[in-house]
Amino acid sequence: MKTKFIFTAFIFSLICSYSCSVKKFIPENETLYIGSNLELESEERIDDIKAIRSELEGLIRPEPNGKVLGMYFGLWAHYKGSKERPGFINKFLKKRFGEEPVYFSKVNPQNTEELMFNRLENNGFFYSETSSEVNRGEKFTSVSYKVKLSEPYLLRSLSVDRDSLEVDKEIIKLIEDSPLKSGTRFSLSKMQAEKERIDEALKSLGYYNFNPNYLIFEADTNVSDKREFDLFLRFRSNVPQSGIIPYKVRNIRVFPNYSVMEDEDRLDTVSIGGKDFIQGVEVFRPDLLEQYILLEKDERFSPQKSRLTSNRLSSIGTYRFVNLRYEEADDSVTHGNLDANIFLSPLTKRSIRAELQGVSKSNNFAGPALNLVYRNRNLYQGGEVFSLTGKFAYETQIAGGELSGLNSIELGLKADLVYPRVVFFIPIKERFSYSVPKTKMSLGTEYQSRGGLYRLNTFSANYGYFWNANRFVFHEINPISLNVVNLSRTSPEFEEILDNNPFLRRSFEQQFIAGINYTFNYDKLSGRFRRHGLFVGTTLDIAGNGLSLANRVTGGAEGTFLGLNYAQYGRGDLDLRYYFRINENHTIATRMFGGVGLPYGNSESLPFVKQFFAGGPNSIRAFRIRSVGPGTYRPESSGVAAFFDQAGDIRFEGNIEYRFPLVSILKGAVFMDAGNVWLMNENEALPGGKFTSDWWNELAVGAGVGLRFDIEFFVLRFDFATPMRIPYLPEDQRWGNSLDVRSRTWRRERLIFNFAIGYPF
């Protein structure tokens, strides 16, 4: 078999080499440019020689045609598709993969030499030498460039050429922290960066009209016998007076309901905190809106406060557009004046949205779901967002067997009220955060009827805060989180299931969950050109301690509150994701997730809604949703007991996925997932489910391929996966997969299809 494989691969490579040969297509009077190499010589040690080489190599133009496995496939596709009668396949290959030929006639080595010489002088290597040699063949030509670096010029001193004005004194202070220190190599790019640093610093000091082009560096190389130079920073001639004086904010005008069609005669002005709020019918209370504006009258112009003010106003959630404009007013000799105008265009206040969904689950349940959402974006004229969501879902078992006839009905109603500020029993006014902290109050109820087996009523209430500390960091804390689960009706059949599985019974017991939870996210994954992306997310959830303490103080019955059993547990998880972008279109995405829940006190297991699950489109995709574990436990293959999800107190999972483009918006992926869930305590009804030191030998592993339609604002994902390691099999049989795609039985049992919206991580 090995010999046959090697022979087949050899024959295939010969066919590809012949079929993708481009020599016969190259015109007689042309040769194909196949690239260049660069040789650097230097008598002195250059610390950043790799950066210099990279910069010089970036000047070599044009880029030669690309190769795939040593063959000019793109060029071959272009030639084949450019024939007089190319055919459908060749046309497609040219359109999708074709590359225009790069002939040596398009290459100008002398011009490249001059560019290299100029770039070297810009980096302090004056009087360097550049040369090139053309290596011409019958059909292919390359170029060899040789650069001999001279001894670079190093900075001896940096000074400002004048010091009479206030702006001169500010620049002198800034120069003290300049990265242009003695011994720094001459570099035009570093000088430009220094001017931009000074410009940014002066803008923050109120110099509204300052421009980095007002500054100029002059170098004096005749300062010693060594290759040294002195650097002088001065202003160009004819710099306008407005560019070198600080500006103050004279007036602040806010238009909370701005419209170009609004009649100015019908507008009223209310002044609060030195700010004028101009509107007709009051759409936003000025005393509340004033808290979001960081600008202050008679303060110096600040680009940071301007930016933060725009961010804060945009984060309220009430406005479609936020436009902060400055108008220059009369200037004095020592400073200028600015009028700040803030134009706010509101979103539509009320909206109703209906969502009709089709739900299909791995346990062969399917059915429709309807969501109705009413939203008021400015309930009390303070940016409050009120949402009322109603949900109806019906699912029925579409397969035959013991499970036929089962159905599920879910009804839900939830109200959310979000205040774009901190609501606390003590007035709190924050002024300098990246965005506005928000207060969220939620109240909801849900009714579930599962196939005549049981009815479950859930009531929830939450009170908390969430905010963005900066572009990448998000916090959410809910000091009040209440959840009441009431199993109102059970059938004899379901009671038998609970009797056989005490763990499941304890999960479904009527419980009162009262606790506190905190979520932290650090998200630096986005950005097409960011080579390394990182996400860190964690959630901490603690319940029951406050009620237990209250019972001890009041002498109440331990483990109950208002006649309800309450849950005691601690739960935490950590989600780590790392993206390595090979280039703009190719990415290796990885994730590692770990979570632990510890029931204690009067609780022997986590509440069902707080347990961990594994398997499904956003987890281990080679296994159906919530069908992995706990541990090596193997559930019943049929019967009503299979109607319930498999869960655990501990979860560990790792994923890796290679993402690449196919055609237009169609992307591809190859992935592997591994993980499982375990129980903290032994459970006779779930043998093999307890976490042990041999946990790593109980991991489920799967691999597969995926197709994704990436349409910018959303992604449709189709993943096909198959198990590589099944944890509930005997230890010597867990690894392995026949991969018999042609077998209908194999496809039914081992090929798992997942459809989802968005990437899995």
C-alpha positions, 0 to 999 in steps of 0.5 A, spaced: 500 500 500 505 504 501 509 503 495 502 504 491 501 511 494 508 513 493 508 511 485 501 514 485 503 521 488 509 521 483 505 520 477 500 525 479 506 530 480 509 529 473 502 530 470 501 536 474 508 539 472 507 537 465 500 540 465 502 546 469 508 548 465 508 555 462 514 555 458 510 554 451 506 560 452 511 565 453 512 569 447 518 569 443 521 576 444 519 576 452 522 572 458 518 571 465 521 575 471 521 570 476 524 574 482 530 577 485 535 576 491 538 582 495 545 581 498 547 586 504 554 588 506 556 592 512 563 593 515 559 596 521 554 592 526 547 594 524 542 592 530 536 593 525 539 590 519 533 585 518 528 591 518 533 595 513 533 588 509 525 588 509 524 595 507 529 595 501 526 588 499 519 592 499 522 597 494 523 591 489 518 591 484 514 588 480 512 582 484 513 576 480 508 571 479 506 566 484 507 559 485 503 553 488 507 547 490 513 549 485 508 551 479 505 557 476 498 555 477 495 562 476 499 564 470 498 557 467 490 558 468 491 565 465 494 562 459 489 557 458 483 561 459 486 566 454 486 561 448 481 563 442 476 557 445 478 556 452 472 552 454 468 553 461 473 550 465 479 554 463 474 560 463 472 559 470 480 557 472 482 564 469 477 568 473 478 565 479 485 563 479 488 567 473 494 572 474 497 576 468 504 574 466 510 579 469 515 579 463 522 582 464 520 588 460 516 591 465 522 590 470 527 596 471 533 594 475 536 601 475 530 605 478 530 600 483 537 601 485 535 609 485 530 607 490 534 603 494 539 609 494 534 614 496 531 610 502 538 608 505 540 616 505 533 617 509 536 612 514 542 615 515 547 611 510 549 616 506 554 614 500 552 607 500 553 603 494 548 599 490 548 595 484 544 589 480 546 584 475 541 581 470 541 573 470 537 572 463 535 565 461 532 562 455 525 563 458 526 566 465 530 572 468 531 574 475 535 580 478 541 580 483 541 586 487 547 588 491 548 593 497 554 595 500 552 599 507 556 605 509 557 607 516 551 611 518 550 618 521 549 618 529 545 623 533 549 628 537 544 633 540 537 635 539 535 642 540 529 647 539 531 653 535 527 658 539 524 659 546 520 666 546 513 664 545 509 659 550 508 654 544 516 654 544 516 652 551 511 647 551 515 644 545 522 644 549 518 640 555 516 635 550 523 634 547 525 632 554 522 625 553 523 625 545 525 618 543 531 621 538 536 620 543 544 621 542 546 615 538 540 615 534 541 613 527 539 619 522 532 617 520 527 621 516 521 616 518 523 617 526 523 625 525 516 625 522 514 620 527 517 625 532 513 631 529 506 627 529 508 626 537 509 633 538 502 635 534 498 630 538 501 633 545 500 640 543 493 638 541 491 635 548 494 642 550 489 646 546 493 648 540 487 646 536 490 649 529 497 646 530 499 642 524 506 637 524 508 640 518 509 647 521 515 644 524 522 642 520 528 639 522 535 641 520 541 637 521 548 639 521 553 634 519 559 638 520 560 638 527 566 633 528 570 628 524 566 622 526 559 621 522 555 625 527 550 630 526 546 635 530 539 636 530 535 643 530 527 643 531 524 650 528 518 653 525 517 654 518 516 661 515 510 664 515 506 659 520 499 662 521 498 665 528 492 661 529 496 655 529 501 657 535 496 659 540 491 655 544 484 655 544 478 655 549 471 653 549 467 659 549 460 656 548 457 649 548 450 649 544 447 642 544 441 640 540 438 634 543 433 633 537 436 636 531 433 636 524 435 640 518 427 641 517 426 644 524 423 651 525 428 655 529 423 660 531 420 654 535 426 652 539 427 654 546 434 654 550 435 651 557 442 653 560 445 648 565 452 647 567 454 652 562 451 649 556 445 651 552 440 646 550 436 648 544 430 644 542 422 645 541 418 639 544 423 636 550 425 629 547 431 629 552 431 632 559 437 637 559 439 635 566 440 628 564 443 629 558 448 634 561 452 629 565 454 625 558 458 631 556 465 632 558 466 639 555 466 645 560 466 652 558 472 656 558 476 650 558 482 649 553 480 645 547 481 637 548 481 632 543 480 627 548 474 630 551 471 631 545 472 624 543 470 621 549 463 626 549 462 623 542 463 616 545 458 617 551 453 620 547 453 615 542 453 609 547 446 612 550 442 608 545 437 613 543 441 617 537 442 615 530 447 620 529 452 624 534 456 630 530 460 635 534 463 641 530 467 646 533 467 653 530 472 658 530 470 665 534 474 672 535 481 670 537 486 674 541 493 675 541 494 670 546 489 665 545 483 663 540 476 661 542 471 656 539 464 655 539 462 647 540 456 645 537 453 638 538 448 636 533 444 629 536 439 626 531 434 621 535 432 614 532 425 612 532 422 612 539 418 606 538 419 599 534 415 592 534 419 587 531 417 580 529 421 574 528 419 567 526 424 561 527 424 554 525 427 550 530 431 543 529 434 539 534 439 533 534 434 529 538 429 529 532 425 535 535 423 540 530 418 546 530 416 553 529 418 559 534 415 566 534 418 572 538 415 579 538 419 585 541 416 591 543 422 597 544 421 604 547 428 607 546 427 614 550 421 612 555 422 617 560 426 622 556 432 620 559 435 615 554 432 609 558 430 603 553 424 599 555 424 592 551 418 587 552 419 580 549 414 575 548 416 568 545 412 562 543 415 555 541 412 549 539 416 542 538 414 535 536 418 529 535 418 527 528 422 520 528 418 514 530 419 509 535 418 510 543 419 517 542 413 518 537 408 523 540 412 527 544 412 535 544 414 541 547 411 548 548 414 554 551 411 560 553 415 566 555 415 574 557 420 578 559 421 586 560 428 589 560 429 596 562 436 599 561 438 606 564 444 609 560 447 611 567 448 608 574 442 608 578 443 607 585 440 609 592 446 614 593 447 619 587 453 617 583 455 621 577 461 619 573 465 623 568 471 620 565 469 613 563 470 611 556 463 610 555 457 610 560 455 605 565 448 602 564 443 600 569 439 594 567 433 591 570 430 585 568 423 581 570 421 575 566 417 568 566 417 562 562 412 556 562 415 549 559 410 543 558 415 537 555 411 532 552 406 531 558 412 529 562 412 535 566 411 542 567 416 547 569 415 554 571 421 559 571 421 566 574 427 571 574 429 578 576 436 581 575 439 588 577 446 590 575 450 594 571 455 593 565 460 598 561 466 598 557 472 600 560 475 601 553 475 599 546 477 592 548 474 591 556 467 589 558 464 588 565 458 586 567 456 585 574 449 583 577 449 584 585 441 581 585 440 575 580 434 571 582 431 565 579 425 561 581 424 554 578 417 550 580 416 543 577 408 544 577 406 537 574 409 531 573 407 524 570 408 517 573 413 516 567 417 522 569 417 520 576 420 513 574 425 517 571 427 521 577 426 515 581 432 512 577 436 518 577 437 522 583 441 527 580 436 529 575 431 529 580 435 534 584 436 538 578 429 539 577 427 540 584 423 547 586 429 551 587 430 559 589 437 561 586 439 568 589 446 570 588 451 575 584 455 574 578 460 578 574 462 577 567 469 580 564 471 580 557 477 582 554 476 582 546 482 583 541 480 579 536 477 583 531 481 587 525 483 584 519 490 586 519 491 584 526 496 578 526 495 576 533 488 576 536 486 575 543 480 574 547 479 572 554 472 571 558 471 569 565 464 569 569 463 568 576 457 566 579 455 565 587 449 563 590 445 562 596 451 565 601 446 571 603 440 567 604 444 562 608 447 568 612 440 571 613 437 565 616 443 564 621 441 571 623 434 571 624 434 563 626 430 561 620 430 554 617 437 552 614 436 551 606 429 554 605 427 561 604 420 563 604 418 556 604 422 555 598 429 551 598 434 555 595 441 553 591 448 554 594 453 553 589 460 557 586 461 557 579 466 560 574 469 559 567 474 561 563 474 562 555 481 563 552 481 564 544 487 566 540 487 567 532 493 567 528 492 570 521 497 568 516 495 573 512 489 577 510 484 571 508 487 565 512 486 564 519 488 559 525 483 560 530 483 556 537 479 556 543 480 553 550 474 553 555 474 551 562 469 551 567 467 548 574 461 548 578 461 547 586 455 545 589 455 546 597 451 547 603 444 544 602 445 543 595 448 536 592 448 538 585 448 545 581 441 547 578 439 544 571 440 551 568 447 552 571 450 546 569 455 545 563 454 541 557 458 539 551 457 537 544 453 541 538 454 547 533 458 551 538 462 546 542 464 539 539 461 538 533 462 531 531 457 530 537 450 532 537 448 538 542 448 536 549 450 529 548 457 528 550 458 525 557 458 526 563 465 522 563 464 515 560 457 515 561 453 512 555 445 514 555 440 510 553 439 509 545 432 510 546 426 511 550 423 517 554 430 518 558 434 520 552 429 526 551 433 529 557 440 533 556 447 530 559 450 535 563 455 536 568 459 540 574 465 541 570 467 542 563 473 542 559 474 543 551 479 545 546 478 547 539 482 549 533 480 551 526 483 553 520 479 558 516 481 560 508 477 563 502 474 559 497 470 563 492 467 570 493 463 570 499 464 562 500 469 560 505 472 554 508 474 551 514 478 544 517 477 543 524 478 539 530 474 539 537 475 535 544 472 536 550 467 533 555 463 534 562 464 531 568 460 530 575 463 533 581 460 528 586 459 520 584 452 519 581 449 511 581 444 513 575 450 516 571 456 511 572 463 513 569 460 521 570 465 523 576 471 527 575 477 523 576 485 524 575 484 520 568 480 525 565 484 526 559 483 519 557 475 521 557 475 526 552 471 526 546 475 528 539 472 530 533 474 533 526 471 535 520 470 541 514 465 547 514 463 551 509 461 559 511 457 564 507 460 570 510 456 576 508 460 581 512 454 583 517 452 575 518 455 568 517 451 562 515 455 556 517 455 549 515 459 544 518 460 536 517 464 533 522 465 525 525 467 522 531 475 520 532 474 518 539 468 516 543 469 516 550 464 511 552 467 506 548 472 501 552 478 504 552 482 500 547 476 501 542 475 509 543 480 511 538 478 510 530 473 511 525 472 507 518 471 514 514 466 510 509 463 516 506 459 511 501 456 507 507 449 510 508 449 506 515 456 510 517 453 517 514 447 516 519 451 514 525 458 518 524 457 524 520 454 530 524 451 536 520 451 542 524 447 549 521 448 555 525 449 563 524 456 566 526 462 563 527 463 558 533 468 562 536 
